[in-house]
Amino acid sequence: KNEVEQSPQNLTAQEGEFITINCSYSVGISALHWLQQHPGGGIVSLFMLSSGKKKHGRLIATINIQEKHSSLHITASHPRDSAVYICAVLKDNTGNQFYFGTGTSLTVIP
Amino acid sequence: NAGVTQTPKFQVLKTGQSMTLQCAQDMNHEYMSWYRQDPGMGLRLIHYSVGAGITDQGEVPNGYNVSRSTTEDFPLRLLSAAPSQTSVYFCASSIFAGQETQYFGPGTRLLVL
């Protein structure tokens, strides 16, 4: 079983909808990252979280350390948000190794 | 800044051949890492480095070697290519080990026949 689970695997939304992508993990972590992989393959880092909540434009990321859960929200979704969103955790005691979820493929329809 | 660069973009190898995937960054980052991405499996860490002269194994290191002789460069060597190494390879870097924003290269698509 993967130590990092994302849901849903695939998501289709109408433009303007509020979107939530979930990430659950089963190990102790020191940080969690959200990444965006564009249809062309390039990967961009969106957020790094160790606690609480961060906001950047229409994107909001939250983490609950006690529940071992993080969410990525997209408000007022747009077709350009169509991408694969990947959750990655930095495990405690490994120091420098990331473990990744398999990603959520988001398609936003105009 | 060029950021993180990778060469080549695409490569076809025959089983048993060796090759080196190049990765370079111009941001003076200490932490560099190599990942492979396979359908349905997500990214997996192959090797990483926390500074020049220091490397360590990740989750899937078998069949790969790395070295870090300078801060800028972190090449990945396939010793004897196998079809199971067909994948997309990404190099990434960050200021320090894992706690900062990671910057990814554009990827190298490798096909081993």
HADDOCK unambig.tbl for C-alpha pairs under 7 A between the chains (distance, minus, plus):
assign (segid A and resid 31 and name CA) (segid B and resid 99 and name CA) 6.64 0.50 0.50
assign (segid A and resid 42 and name CA) (segid B and resid 106 and name CA) 5.38 0.50 0.50
assign (segid A and resid 43 and name CA) (segid B and resid 104 and name CA) 5.97 0.50 0.50
assign (segid A and resid 44 and name CA) (segid B and resid 103 and name CA) 6.88 0.50 0.50
assign (segid A and resid 44 and name CA) (segid B and resid 104 and name CA) 6.76 0.50 0.50
assign (segid A and resid 45 and name CA) (segid B and resid 101 and name CA) 6.31 0.50 0.50
assign (segid A and resid 45 and name CA) (segid B and resid 102 and name CA) 6.13 0.50 0.50
assign (segid A and resid 45 and name CA) (segid B and resid 103 and name CA) 6.86 0.50 0.50
assign (segid A and resid 48 and name CA) (segid B and resid 100 and name CA) 6.96 0.50 0.50
assign (segid A and resid 48 and name CA) (segid B and resid 101 and name CA) 6.62 0.50 0.50
assign (segid A and resid 90 and name CA) (segid B and resid 98 and name CA) 6.77 0.50 0.50
assign (segid A and resid 96 and name CA) (segid B and resid 97 and name CA) 5.38 0.50 0.50
assign (segid A and resid 96 and name CA) (segid B and resid 98 and name CA) 5.58 0.50 0.50
assign (segid A and resid 97 and name CA) (segid B and resid 58 and name CA) 6.72 0.50 0.50
assign (segid A and resid 98 and name CA) (segid B and resid 45 and name CA) 6.91 0.50 0.50
assign (segid A and resid 99 and name CA) (segid B and resid 44 and name CA) 6.85 0.50 0.50
assign (segid A and resid 100 and name CA) (segid B and resid 42 and name CA) 6.10 0.50 0.50
assign (segid A and resid 100 and name CA) (segid B and resid 43 and name CA) 5.86 0.50 0.50
assign (segid A and resid 100 and name CA) (segid B and resid 44 and name CA) 6.96 0.50 0.50
assign (segid A and resid 101 and name CA) (segid B and resid 42 and name CA) 5.92 0.50 0.50
assign (segid A and resid 102 and name CA) (segid B and resid 40 and name CA) 6.25 0.50 0.50
assign (segid A and resid 102 and name CA) (segid B and resid 41 and name CA) 5.61 0.50 0.50
assign (segid A and resid 102 and name CA) (segid B and resid 42 and name CA) 4.12 0.50 0.50
assign (segid A and resid 103 and name CA) (segid B and resid 42 and name CA) 6.74 0.50 0.50
